[in-house]
Each structure stands twice: as structure tokens, then as C-alpha cells.
Amino acid sequence: MRYFTLREAREAASSGFRTAKSVLSEEAREFKSYKSYDIFLSHSFSDADLVLGAKKLLERGGFTVYVDWIEDPHLDRSRVTKETAQHIKERMHSCRRLVYATSENSKDSKWMPWELGYFDGHKPGEVAILPLMESERADFKGQEYLSLYPILRKDGASSYSGSGIELYDGRFAKTYSRIAA
């Protein structure tokens, strides 16, 4: 299997010489509360640059991607509150699928397991795992419960071009150039 690498995510985040902070400001101004997305990108905020890169890589594949700190910068994710949870639930309802971007920092996230469970409970079969790895051919050994879900990986091209993303669960692979409506 070929996974997205940390280097690729960092390079995608830095392409165009825009910082995560400038992207946050620009995209927050353009956000529409009624907008729907293909993907809710669940992640650790400690991985902000990697998440920005993962978002760009997914967008190159033709997906629309919701990232909370870009679309809703007013949320305080450092504290778990009913108001923030309600807002995140509303955003998850406006997304077709949840992609769980797992990294070394994921295990420390308060929100990621909650987002995964909530989304899977409301939209079963619409969750996938996106391992962000040091090497594209590394062995992915995520937290045990992540093995319940299909894994996003790069297509068969020698480098990621956005031409396709495969969902792989060990039994079959299905390529999506764009999530159908």
C-alpha cells in the first residue's frame, strides 16, 4: 500500500507560499454556513500544517473538504463544550463522509474519537482513515478501532497527481476521482 507521507502533506501546505494562518483567514471570509462538503476532515490541531496539506491533496482529487479551524475559526477546540459539540455536529451533518487523518498526535486528541463515533453512528459506511506516514510504504498500525474502517491511500501513480484516491479495506479497492452526489 502507498500512503500519503508527512513530506507530501507539508509540501502541499507550503505550495503557493501561503501559511496555514493566511489560508485560515482567507477561507473563513469565503465560508458560507449553508455550504455542504464531500469530506469532514477529523484531525489533531497539533498537525495544522499537515492537515492543511492533506486538505489540499484531497481537494486536488476533486473533493470539497471541511476543516473546522479554517471554516469556523471562532470555535474553541481546546475546551470541550456543549456549544462547540453542537456546532461540530451541525457541520458533520453537512458533510457526506468523514476522513480521519491519523498521525502521531491523533492519539492525544479529545475530539477525534468523538467525531468518528458520532459520524459513524449517523452515517454508517461513510468513514475512512487517512494515515499520514513518514514513508508511503510504511506499515500502518493505528489504534485498534481504526481497523474497522477503510483506508484512504494514493492511487497507483508514482507520485500523487490527484487523479484518484483509493479506498482500501483489505478485501477490495474502489477508486474515487470525486465522491458522487
Salt bridges, closest charged atoms under 4 A:
GLU8 OE2 - LYS154 NZ 2.91
GLU11 OE2 - ARG7 NH1 3.03
GLU26 OE1 - ARG18 NH2 3.06
GLU27 OE1 - LYS55 NZ 2.98
ASP38 OD2 - ARG178 NH1 2.97
GLU59 OE2 - LYS55 NZ 2.42
ASP68 OD1 - HIS43 NE2 3.61
ASP68 OD2 - ARG77 NH1 2.40
ASP72 OD2 - HIS87 NE2 3.16
ASP72 OD2 - ARG91 NE 2.79
ASP76 OD2 - ARG79 NE 3.23
GLU104 OE1 - LYS107 NZ 3.90
GLU115 OE2 - ARG77 NH1 2.79
GLU126 OE1 - ARG97 NE 2.74
GLU136 OE2 - ARG2 NE 3.23
GLU136 OE1 - LYS154 NZ 2.36
GLU166 OE1 - ARG153 NH2 2.42
ASP169 OD2 - ARG171 NH2 2.78
